[in-house]
């Protein structure tokens, strides 16, 4: 027996004792815990290389993937090599990793891991057991999603089958974890085209197809994503999803379900489902199924913490589950049936509830909108949707799907739409702002005025502190109108008390003619010269015969109106 101290299993947080014996190898954490053992018949190959915690022995097994043992020193190589050769018949190969730092190279699909090599030296390896999903992010780009541990404490020492066999638990010891890799794969490769069902035709000839597509298909099969993950219990085709937008086929397995779309393909564990909602849409035509996920679904840089599916209420489906009677009775305790013939939303809900063990959440019976619905139409910024009142929370769907628990609410403020209410539409709608204990707020706008009383009654029933700014504005407006009426009445009383004093002030001056123009002649006026004479000349002109004066006046009227000369 060869024994080594301070050895880490699969990047475990704790070190332990590792032993090699004729029957196999074993590892036990120093602080106590589950012991990992591996029979010698499981060992296929072994490699020796430099690692972060010293020297590493990487063992490829038949059924448990890749096992990593870190923390050895250089002097341990001879002892380990001799033990593997004599007891297991395996040669310990020395591997040198590429240290150039290049981000271009060649990918190789090994038995248990994806190897990225630079100049024929491995730069890094990704075990298939750590890959949760892969997508074609573009014509020549493939995104590889890495699994997240269900719990931060889970790592190689306490997982199933001796540690890192469950996805995401191998790197659960790290504070920071890589969650996505993207490969740019240009050019073409030789492969067979697939039919509409995604299956290769047997009679099809090899053709040049996109190299990224070949990489994607190979990784799907090696990482056990999709059909190869197990037998499908049920399949639903072309299901409309509002978040993320598109149509996906749903394949339901024992421990996970798969969404298959034209561009993206997701595999989601039932353990990731945190909340499950069945919501009747207020249009009396559709039913919404909303699934809360943690960790959220990722599509590139976008995260989707909720899946929102929409179904027609009248659409029925008939399906037989791909299960034995023993499984239905023993594994699921009668929660599932062998045959279903009901509306499709009801069937999918029962399957999700039975397979995931989650409780279905529905709108509260204490709330009913003005039109006797369980939700009200509103919007978050420019996104329209519906706000549902649940027993312990609010839920807005479809985009952005927003869940607000009552225990996280400080207060709710009801205000007039547009913070002014001058427009006609503003007088018919209102807004509500939800202030959170964790900081920030959510604003729901453009709610029909008819829904104000039902919502206020529900807030009061749930004991939520509510402030109605609309009532305060109405009270201030009424007070202002009252003051204006009082001021106008005081003016009328004062006018009556003054009697005819106002009339004297407003009396008309009979000598004043507002329409008359100035009597002063201008330079361009024809009377400029005559008006420019002395006072004596002006007096003599007035002494002339009246007829002559009248005639001259008539001539001036015909030609141009004459301005009267001012006399002293």
ZAMARGU-4260 file (C-alpha; in steps of 0.2 Angstrom, whole numbers, plus 5000, padded with zeros to 4 digits):
<rodrens>
0) 5000/5000/5000 | 5006/5017/4996 | 4999/5032/5006 | 5000/5051/5002 | 4994/5065/5014
5) 4987/5082/5009 | 4979/5076/4993 | 4964/5085/4985 | 4951/5075/4976 | 4942/5084/4961
10) 4947/5102/4967 | 4939/5098/4985 | 4940/5111/4998 | 4948/5099/5011 | 4963/5089/5008
15) 4964/5071/5013 | 4973/5055/5013 | 4975/5045/4997 | 4980/5027/4996 | 4985/5015/4982
20) 4982/4997/4985 | 4982/4981/4974 | 4962/4981/4974 | 4961/4999/4969 | 4963/5017/4976
25) 4954/5027/4990 | 4953/5044/4997 | 4946/5050/5014 | 4945/5069/5019 | 4956/5074/5034
30) 4941/5082/5043 | 4930/5067/5041 | 4917/5064/5028 | 4912/5052/5014 | 4926/5041/5008
35) 4929/5039/4989 | 4935/5022/4982 | 4939/5016/4964 | 4941/4998/4959 | 4956/4994/4949
40) 4945/4987/4935 | 4938/5005/4932 | 4955/5013/4929 | 4958/5015/4910 | 4973/5027/4910
45) 4983/5040/4920 | 4992/5056/4917 | 5005/5066/4928 | 5006/5085/4925 | 5009/5101/4934
50) 4993/5108/4943 | 4989/5123/4954 | 4991/5114/4970 | 5007/5105/4965 | 5008/5089/4954
55) 4992/5081/4948 | 4987/5063/4944 | 4972/5062/4932 | 4964/5045/4931 | 4952/5041/4917
60) 4939/5028/4923 | 4927/5018/4913 | 4910/5024/4921 | 4915/5038/4933 | 4923/5050/4920
65) 4939/5059/4925 | 4946/5059/4943 | 4958/5072/4948 | 4971/5070/4963 | 4981/5086/4967
70) 4994/5090/4979 | 5008/5077/4975 | 5026/5082/4975 | 5039/5078/4961 | 5047/5064/4972
75) 5030/5055/4972 | 5031/5051/4953 | 5041/5035/4955 | 5031/5028/4969 | 5014/5031/4960
80) 5021/5025/4943 | 5027/5009/4950 | 5011/5006/4960 | 5000/5009/4944 | 5011/4998/4933
85) 5012/4983/4945 | 4994/4983/4953 | 4983/4991/4939 | 4994/4987/4923 | 4993/5006/4918
90) 5007/5017/4913 | 5008/5034/4921 | 5011/5047/4906 | 5019/5063/4908 | 5009/5078/4900
95) 5016/5095/4898 | 5003/5109/4896 | 5004/5123/4884 | 5009/5139/4892 | 5010/5151/4877
100) 4993/5159/4882 | 4986/5158/4864 | 4967/5157/4862 | 4967/5148/4846 | 4971/5130/4844
105) 4963/5113/4840 | 4949/5104/4850 | 4949/5086/4852 | 4934/5075/4859 | 4942/5063/4871
110) 4933/5049/4880 | 4928/5059/4895 | 4933/5077/4892 | 4935/5090/4879 | 4953/5095/4876
115) 4959/5111/4869 | 4977/5110/4862 | 4990/5123/4856 | 5004/5116/4846 | 5000/5098/4851
120) 5000/5102/4870 | 4984/5103/4880 | 4980/5121/4886 | 4965/5116/4896 | 4952/5101/4897
125) 4934/5102/4901 | 4926/5086/4908 | 4909/5082/4899 | 4902/5079/4917 | 4904/5098/4919
130) 4895/5104/4904 | 4876/5107/4906 | 4871/5114/4889 | 4878/5120/4872 | 4870/5131/4859
135) 4874/5138/4842 | 4876/5156/4846 | 4880/5161/4828 | 4884/5154/4811 | 4902/5150/4817
140) 4901/5151/4835 | 4896/5138/4848 | 4892/5142/4867 | 4896/5130/4880 | 4887/5132/4897
145) 4896/5125/4912 | 4886/5118/4927 | 4884/5127/4943 | 4884/5118/4959 | 4867/5117/4968
150) 4875/5122/4984 | 4891/5131/4987 | 4896/5118/5000 | 4895/5104/4987 | 4911/5099/4979
155) 4921/5083/4976 | 4920/5077/4993 | 4901/5075/4996 | 4893/5072/4979 | 4885/5056/4972
160) 4896/5042/4967 | 4911/5048/4977 | 4911/5066/4973 | 4912/5075/4956 | 4900/5063/4946
165) 4886/5075/4948 | 4886/5090/4936 | 4893/5106/4943 | 4900/5099/4959 | 4918/5097/4953
170) 4922/5115/4954 | 4910/5119/4968 | 4925/5123/4979 | 4930/5138/4970 | 4924/5156/4975
175) 4923/5161/4957 | 4918/5149/4944 | 4919/5149/4925 | 4901/5147/4918 | 4903/5149/4899
180) 4915/5146/4885 | 4913/5151/4867 | 4922/5143/4852 | 4923/5152/4835 | 4924/5138/4822
185) 4926/5144/4804 | 4926/5133/4789 | 4917/5117/4784 | 4919/5099/4789 | 4913/5082/4782
190) 4896/5076/4790 | 4879/5070/4786 | 4864/5082/4785 | 4850/5080/4797 | 4831/5079/4793
195) 4818/5090/4802 | 4818/5079/4817 | 4836/5082/4820 | 4841/5064/4815 | 4854/5059/4803
200) 4847/5049/4788 | 4855/5032/4785 | 4855/5034/4766 | 4862/5051/4766 | 4879/5054/4759
205) 4893/5063/4768 | 4893/5082/4763 | 4903/5097/4768 | 4893/5106/4781 | 4896/5120/4794
210) 4911/5115/4805 | 4902/5123/4820 | 4887/5112/4817 | 4898/5097/4818 | 4906/5102/4834
215) 4889/5106/4842 | 4882/5089/4837 | 4897/5080/4843 | 4897/5089/4860 | 4878/5086/4862
220) 4881/5068/4861 | 4897/5067/4871 | 4891/5078/4886 | 4874/5068/4886 | 4863/5083/4883
225) 4846/5079/4876 | 4840/5062/4870 | 4855/5052/4876 | 4852/5058/4894 | 4839/5045/4896
230) 4822/5039/4890 | 4809/5053/4887 | 4794/5052/4898 | 4783/5064/4887 | 4786/5076/4872
235) 4776/5092/4868 | 4779/5100/4851 | 4779/5118/4846 | 4775/5126/4863 | 4774/5145/4862
240) 4786/5153/4875 | 4784/5172/4879 | 4800/5172/4889 | 4812/5168/4881 | 4802/5172/4865
245) 4800/5158/4852 | 4793/5141/4850 | 4801/5126/4858 | 4798/5107/4859 | 4798/5101/4877
250) 4805/5084/4881 | 4803/5078/4899 | 4815/5066/4907 | 4817/5058/4925 | 4828/5072/4932
255) 4827/5086/4919 | 4818/5093/4904 | 4824/5100/4888 | 4818/5114/4877 | 4823/5112/4859
260) 4821/5127/4847 | 4828/5131/4830 | 4842/5141/4837 | 4844/5137/4855 | 4843/5121/4865
265) 4842/5120/4884 | 4843/5106/4897 | 4836/5111/4914 | 4836/5101/4930 | 4820/5100/4940
270) 4831/5105/4955 | 4833/5122/4947 | 4814/5125/4948 | 4811/5136/4963 | 4793/5142/4959
275) 4779/5136/4948 | 4764/5146/4943 | 4748/5142/4934 | 4739/5159/4929 | 4723/5161/4919
280) 4726/5176/4907 | 4713/5189/4908 | 4708/5188/4890 | 4698/5172/4894 | 4707/5163/4880
285) 4724/5158/4886 | 4733/5150/4901 | 4750/5155/4906 | 4763/5143/4915 | 4777/5152/4923
290) 4792/5143/4930 | 4805/5152/4941 | 4823/5146/4939 | 4838/5147/4950 | 4851/5148/4942
295) 4842/5157/4928 | 4842/5152/4910 | 4856/5161/4900 | 4855/5165/4882 | 4871/5174/4878
300) 4873/5189/4890 | 4854/5189/4894 | 4848/5180/4909 | 4830/5173/4911 | 4825/5169/4929
305) 4807/5165/4923 | 4800/5154/4909 | 4783/5160/4903 | 4773/5148/4892 | 4756/5152/4884
310) 4743/5139/4880 | 4725/5140/4872 | 4712/5135/4885 | 4702/5125/4873 | 4717/5115/4866
315) 4717/5097/4872 | 4730/5084/4871 | 4730/5065/4873 | 4746/5057/4879 | 4753/5041/4886
320) 4768/5042/4897 | 4783/5032/4893 | 4783/5024/4911 | 4780/5007/4918 | 4767/5004/4931
325) 4780/5000/4944 | 4788/5017/4942 | 4772/5026/4943 | 4768/5018/4959 | 4784/5016/4968
330) 4794/5032/4962 | 4781/5044/4961 | 4768/5038/4973 | 4753/5040/4962 | 4757/5058/4958
335) 4757/5054/4939 | 4745/5044/4928 | 4749/5033/4913 | 4736/5041/4902 | 4731/5059/4901
340) 4717/5067/4890 | 4714/5085/4896 | 4719/5103/4891 | 4737/5104/4887 | 4741/5117/4900
345) 4733/5105/4914 | 4743/5090/4907 | 4760/5099/4907 | 4756/5106/4924 | 4753/5089/4932
350) 4769/5082/4924 | 4780/5096/4930 | 4772/5095/4948 | 4774/5076/4948 | 4792/5076/4941
355) 4799/5091/4951 | 4789/5089/4967 | 4785/5108/4967 | 4769/5115/4973 | 4759/5125/4960
360) 4755/5143/4964 | 4739/5151/4958 | 4731/5169/4960 | 4723/5173/4976 | 4705/5171/4978
365) 4704/5187/4988 | 4707/5197/4973 | 4695/5200/4958 | 4697/5214/4946 | 4683/5225/4939
370) 4680/5212/4925 | 4681/5197/4937 | 4698/5192/4932 | 4713/5187/4942 | 4725/5200/4934
375) 4725/5218/4929 | 4733/5225/4913 | 4748/5236/4916 | 4765/5240/4910 | 4783/5241/4916
380) 4791/5256/4906 | 4787/5251/4888 | 4783/5233/4891 | 4765/5228/4892 | 4759/5213/4903
385) 4748/5208/4917 | 4750/5210/4936 | 4744/5195/4946 | 4739/5196/4964 | 4745/5180/4973
390) 4743/5174/4991 | 4760/5180/4996 | 4767/5190/4981 | 4764/5200/4966 | 4769/5193/4949
395) 4771/5203/4933 | 4773/5193/4916 | 4778/5191/4903 | 4793/5203/4901 | 4802/5207/4911
400) 4795/5194/4923 | 4795/5201/4940 | 4791/5193/4957 | 4788/5203/4972 | 4785/5195/4989
405) 4774/5204/5001 | 4787/5202/5015 | 4799/5213/5005 | 4787/5227/5002 | 4788/5243/5013
410) 4774/5253/5005 | 4764/5255/4989 | 4760/5273/4982 | 4745/5276/4970 | 4748/5291/4959
415) 4740/5299/4944 | 4747/5293/4927 | 4760/5304/4920 | 4763/5313/4937 | 4752/5327/4930
420) 4736/5320/4924 | 4733/5334/4911 | 4729/5322/4896 | 4713/5313/4894 | 4722/5296/4895
425) 4730/5300/4911 | 4713/5304/4919 | 4708/5286/4915 | 4723/5277/4921 | 4734/5277/4936
430) 4751/5271/4942 | 4757/5261/4957 | 4775/5261/4964 | 4781/5247/4975 | 4795/5252/4987
435) 4806/5237/4993 | 4814/5234/5009 | 4830/5228/5000 | 4830/5245/4991 | 4824/5252/4975
440) 4806/5251/4968 | 4795/5244/4954 | 4783/5255/4945 | 4767/5248/4936 | 4759/5261/4925
445) 4744/5263/4914 | 4732/5253/4925 | 4713/5256/4921 | 4705/5268/4934 | 4692/5254/4937
450) 4704/5243/4945 | 4709/5256/4958 | 4696/5250/4971 | 4699/5231/4969 | 4718/5234/4971
455) 4716/5245/4986 | 4705/5233/4995 | 4717/5219/4992 | 4732/5229/4998 | 4722/5233/5014
460) 4717/5215/5016 | 4735/5209/5015 | 4741/5223/5027 | 4752/5232/5015 | 4754/5251/5019
465) 4747/5261/5005 | 4748/5280/5001 | 4735/5287/4989 | 4742/5303/4981 | 4727/5304/4970
470) 4716/5307/4985 | 4728/5320/4991 | 4728/5329/4975 | 4709/5329/4974 | 4708/5337/4992
475) 4721/5350/4987 | 4711/5354/4971 | 4695/5355/4980 | 4702/5367/4993 | 4710/5378/4980
480) 4693/5379/4971 | 4685/5384/4987 | 4697/5398/4990 | 4694/5404/4972 | 4675/5404/4975
485) 4677/5414/4992 | 4689/5427/4984 | 4676/5430/4969 | 4662/5432/4981 | 4672/5445/4992
490) 4675/5455/4976 | 4656/5455/4972 | 4652/5461/4990 | 4665/5475/4989 | 4658/5481/4972
495) 4641/5482/4979 | 4647/5492/4994 | 4656/5505/4983 | 4639/5509/4974 | 4641/5521/4959
500) 4660/5525/4963 | 4665/5512/4950 | 4653/5520/4937 | 4662/5537/4940 | 4679/5529/4937
505) 4673/5521/4921 | 4663/5537/4914 | 4666/5541/4896 | 4675/5557/4890 | 4664/5564/4876
510) 4678/5575/4869 | 4689/5560/4867 | 4689/5551/4850 | 4699/5535/4850 | 4698/5532/4832
515) 4704/5549/4827 | 4721/5551/4820 | 4734/5564/4825 | 4730/5581/4819 | 4748/5585/4816
520) 4753/5585/4798 | 4767/5575/4792 | 4781/5579/4780 | 4774/5568/4766 | 4756/5575/4769
525) 4749/5587/4756 | 4744/5599/4769 | 4762/5600/4776 | 4766/5617/4768 | 4750/5626/4773
530) 4751/5619/4790 | 4768/5625/4792 | 4763/5644/4790 | 4761/5657/4803 | 4747/5659/4815
535) 4740/5674/4806 | 4739/5665/4789 | 4729/5651/4798 | 4717/5663/4805 | 4714/5671/4788
540) 4710/5654/4780 | 4696/5652/4793 | 4688/5668/4788 | 4686/5663/4769 | 4669/5660/4762
545) 4660/5644/4768 | 4656/5638/4751 | 4674/5639/4746 | 4679/5629/4761 | 4665/5616/4758
550) 4671/5614/4740 | 4689/5612/4745 | 4684/5599/4758 | 4674/5589/4745 | 4689/5589/4733
555) 4701/5583/4747 | 4689/5569/4751 | 4689/5563/4733 | 4708/5564/4732 | 4714/5561/4749
560) 4707/5563/4766 | 4713/5580/4773 | 4718/5581/4791 | 4711/5596/4800 | 4723/5610/4805
565) 4724/5613/4823 | 4720/5632/4827 | 4724/5642/4842
</rodrens>
